[in-house]
Amino acid sequence: MLYYLENIELIECKTCGHARYKPKTSRGRILIVYRKLRYFSIPPRLYRLFMSPKIVEHTTWHHSHDMVDGVMVHLFDGKT
């Protein structure tokens, strides 16, 4: 469950009832969450990925390769 917008104040999951925070320890009043969702922006990562000509060659292979004698070389060659 994503604790966001209207669910930001909840302490337990609406579906299964699992606690959002770990039990309190000797750290005092600090609440420690079980898991955090981290968001990594995709466009900058793709930009860096396609900066290298070698990587571009591998990532676009399925678009530029030719099928030889009906032999399946890649999943792209198969019928869906």
N, C-alpha and C positions, 0 to 999 in steps of 0.2 A: 504494500500500500504506500502511496506517495502522500506524505504529510505536507500538503500545499494548499494554499487558498483557504477554503472553508474547513479543511481538516488539520490546519496547522496547530491547533490547540489540543488535539486528541493525544491521549497517553497510551491507548491500546488500539490495535488493528480492528477495524469494523468487521472484517470477514472472519478471522480466526481467533481474535482476542489476545494475540501475542503482545507482550509489552513492548513499547517503543524504546524504552531506556533500560540499561542494565541495572541490576540491583545496586543500591547505594553501598559504597565501600568507605574506607577510611579517608577518602578524598574530601569528604564533607558534603557541601551542597551542590557540587558540580554534577550535572546529569550527563551520562555518557550514552550515546545512541548505539544500537546494535549495528546498524549499517547506514552508510551515507551514500547518496546518489551524487556523483560528480559528473558534470557536463563538460565535454571537450568540444569546442566548436569545430565542425567538419571542414568548412572552406579553407582555413589556413593550413590544415593538415594536408588536404588534397593539393593545394598550391605547392607546398614543399615537396610532396610526393612526385608531382609531375615536373619538377624542376630538373630532374636528372633524366637525360635521354635514354640511359640504359633501363631505368625503371619504366619509363613510358613504353618502351619496346615490349616489355613483358606484360604490362597491364592492358595493352591494346592488341595482344596477339590473337585473341579469339575473333577479332573483327577483321584482321588482315590476312589470316592464314587461308590456304586453299586445301580442300579435302582431296586426298589422293586415292584414287581407285576405290572409292566407297568404304575405305577403312576408317573406323572411328578412332580418331587420335585424341579427341577432347569431347567432353560432354556436349559442347556446342554442336558437334556433328550429328548427334543422335536426334531421332524424331520424338517429338513430345506428344 
